[in-house]
């Protein structure tokens, strides 16, 4: 298990996955995607976060390799969703939120695999989750397993798509961060990442920056409260 590439958006989940990969692989690269997202601020904080991670965890700094940023703005141009246009976040008639960008994760994985192919990397790490999520079909375990088969057939490789968050909720994601890097990593993720769909970075809440009203902020805030409650129960009297 010598190398991996992590789909690093700049958000909480992918930052946790990055720490997970650094604990397991000797060499870790990152990739982000500019798809014309409304919350483009997540791209702006990627480089500062990676530098802060190197500074806070010198043992990981030597393992953290190149960062790649891929221009996928054409995806946003054809999507017409609440993540790529200035429209309200609502539920569509098909039961999916208007934040669903059709094919987004599949496109991301395909491009990450193309980079991994060129770089000789076997493991592709993504923060998709089927527990605390918005119902996106391309986050499901069955989808990821099927796509791994397609990638391996189409590229004649043996890629492994790693999904460390697939079966855990946001509270457990915060707990995983603590297990991987202690309070220092939790604080770095809390203040250094961005998950808000509206791209609001004007207010620092207990759980991090965000508007506090969008679904992404709601999931993160709820997970933080449950994580803090679990810490209270764990502390001795």
ChimeraX attribute file (.defattr): number of C-alpha atoms within 10 A of each C-alpha:
attribute: neighborCount
match mode: 1-to-1
recipient: residues
	/A:1	10
	/A:2	11
	/A:3	21
	/A:4	30
	/A:5	31
	/A:6	28
	/A:7	27
	/A:8	28
	/A:9	26
	/A:10	25
	/A:11	20
	/A:12	26
	/A:13	26
	/A:14	24
	/A:15	27
	/A:16	26
	/A:17	25
	/A:18	26
	/A:19	19
	/A:20	20
	/A:21	25
	/A:22	23
	/A:23	15
	/A:24	13
	/A:25	16
	/A:26	16
	/A:27	20
	/A:28	28
	/A:29	24
	/A:30	23
	/A:31	19
	/A:32	21
	/A:33	21
	/A:34	17
	/A:35	21
	/A:36	18
	/A:37	24
	/A:38	19
	/A:39	18
	/A:40	19
	/A:41	19
	/A:42	24
	/A:43	20
	/A:44	13
	/A:45	16
	/A:46	24
	/A:47	13
	/A:48	14
	/A:49	18
	/A:50	20
	/A:51	12
	/A:52	14
	/A:53	22
	/A:54	16
	/A:55	12
	/A:56	15
	/A:57	14
	/A:58	10
	/A:59	12
	/A:60	18
	/A:61	18
	/A:62	13
	/A:63	18
	/A:64	22
	/A:65	16
	/A:66	11
	/A:67	17
	/A:68	16
	/A:69	14
	/A:70	13
	/A:71	12
	/A:72	18
	/A:73	14
	/A:74	11
	/A:75	19
	/A:76	20
	/A:77	14
	/A:78	11
	/A:79	19
	/A:80	17
	/A:81	21
	/A:82	20
	/A:83	24
	/A:84	23
	/A:85	15
	/A:86	11
	/A:87	13
	/A:88	13
	/A:89	17
	/A:90	12
	/A:91	12
	/A:92	11
	/A:93	8
	/A:94	7
	/A:95	10
	/A:96	14
	/A:97	18
	/A:98	18
	/A:99	23
	/A:100	22
	/A:101	21
	/A:102	17
	/A:103	13
	/A:104	19
	/A:105	19
	/A:106	15
	/A:107	14
	/A:108	19
	/A:109	21
	/A:110	16
	/A:111	16
	/A:112	24
	/A:113	26
	/A:114	15
	/A:115	16
	/A:116	19
	/A:117	16
	/A:118	8
	/A:119	13
	/A:120	12
	/A:121	23
	/A:122	19
	/A:123	22
	/A:124	24
	/A:125	25
	/A:126	27
	/A:127	22
	/A:128	25
	/A:129	23
	/A:130	19
	/A:131	15
	/A:132	18
	/A:133	17
	/A:134	16
	/A:135	15
	/A:136	20
	/A:137	17
	/A:138	20
	/A:139	22
	/A:140	16
	/A:141	16
	/A:142	12
	/A:143	13
	/A:144	21
	/A:145	13
	/A:146	10
	/A:147	17
	/A:148	21
	/A:149	15
	/A:150	13
	/A:151	19
	/A:152	14
	/A:153	12
	/A:154	9
	/A:155	12
	/A:156	10
	/A:157	13
	/A:158	15
	/A:159	20
	/A:160	18
	/A:161	22
	/A:162	21
	/A:163	17
	/A:164	20
	/A:165	23
	/A:166	18
	/A:167	13
	/A:168	14
	/A:169	19
	/A:170	24
	/A:171	21
	/A:172	17
	/A:173	22
	/A:174	24
	/A:175	21
	/A:176	21
	/A:177	25
	/A:178	16
	/A:179	13
	/A:180	16
	/A:181	18
	/A:182	12
	/A:183	13
	/A:184	15
	/A:185	23
	/A:186	21
	/A:187	16
	/A:188	19
	/A:189	24
	/A:190	21
	/A:191	17
	/A:192	23
	/A:193	25
	/A:194	30
	/A:195	27
	/A:196	25
	/A:197	25
	/A:198	24
	/A:199	18
	/A:200	16
	/A:201	16
	/A:202	9
	/A:203	11
	/A:204	14
	/A:205	14
	/A:206	11
	/A:207	20
	/A:208	25
	/A:209	21
	/A:210	24
	/A:211	21
	/A:212	21
	/A:213	13
	/A:214	15
	/A:215	19
	/A:216	18
	/A:217	22
	/A:218	15
	/A:219	19
	/A:220	25
	/A:221	21
	/A:222	14
	/A:223	21
	/A:224	22
	/A:225	15
	/A:226	16
	/A:227	17
	/A:228	15
	/A:229	12
	/A:230	14
	/A:231	11
	/A:232	11
	/A:233	9
	/A:234	9
	/A:235	7
	/A:236	5
	/A:237	5
